[in-house]
Amino acid sequence: MDTPNSRVLVEAAFAAGSADPVDAAESVLSILRPVTGDEASSLMMWDESTHTHIAIAASGYDDETLKTLGDAYAGSLAHASLRRSGRATRISDMPKDYLDSEIYFRVAGSAGFGDGMSVFLFSAHHEYVGMLHMSAAAPNTFGDESAELINNLRPIVSHLCNAVAPRHVILAAPSSMRASLMDDAGRVWQIEDCEPSRVAESDGFATVLERFLRSRLSSTQGVWPIGNDWVSVDLTRAHHPFDRSRSAAMVRERPTDQLLGLSPRELDILHGMAMGHSNQQIAEDRWISPRTVTTHVEHILEKMDQRSRAGAVSAASRLGLLRLDGIEV
């Protein structure tokens, strides 16, 4: 028998199999809306590599509610109830004290929703891949038929979450290099066959990466401190692993001992020179004597075959020897 719900499932399955997974997720939510009566919905993917929930498709929720429906909801008692039920769960299916809970207020009450329905999603191998949420203003909007439809839809939307979720990112990087993919939100993914970049996880680097991604540059090169050492870093724009609205870059690093023989201290002094600091200021910032700075500057000029500080800075910029947070982008 051809029922409205069966037609919806066919349309959803067709949409899921005929488009980019993100486009497909948006299409599936649009297909469901006239049937379920929801006024807001979101498909939340579980990103195993960063241990966070990410909305791959959403409509009708403000940013704060959408954020709460991810990790905050996952850590709530409601989430535990959802896992135990294994089926689409509505507000009316929850214990009565749920209406007095903080998570209810944050995801429903404060946003003006009187009804909600959520379901846990698992892959074909029984791995957790995310959640589907729906909300409506009127209480008891989601009847038994809507709940049954969502239960039957689970394999389709679970497949979409699994298709979008990044595992090991495959990009071109020599296996001798450390490399990672990093986006403008500071999330980091491993690149296949490479040791992960230490730079990507270091303090302050997320700001550097964000500034680079806001620029018009397709790539840039510089150095970055790691502990008591420095490494050479290449930044190259790359496609985001699943979110086309965000930007990402590949971060590749290699030892700086391959670069003109400059020592970690000399690279640090070179950074001060690039910032336009005098020998006296460089010395004060680093708690060393001006005479020591002068000696380092002389060594830098000799190793770089330059006659002036300006010439050394200019050559360092061309050769990618300047600290990344001091480079003009």
Secondary structure, 3 states (H helix, E strand, C coil): CCCHHHHHHHHHHHHHHCCCHHHHHHHHHHHHHHHHCCCEEEEEEEECCCCEEEEEEEECCCHHHHHHHHHHHHCCHHHHHHHHHCCCEEHHHCCHHHHHCHHHHHHHHCCCCCEEEEEEEECCCCCEEEEEEEEECCCCCCCHHHHHHHHHHHHHHHHHHHHHCCCCECCCCCCCCEEEEEECCCCEEEECCCECCCHHHCCCHHHHHHHHHHCCCCEEEEEEEECCEEEEEEEEEECCCCCCCCCEEEEEEEEHHHCCCCCHHHHHHHHHHHCCCCHHHHHHHHCCCHHHHHHHHHHHHHHHCCCCHHHHHHHHHHHCCCEHHHCCC
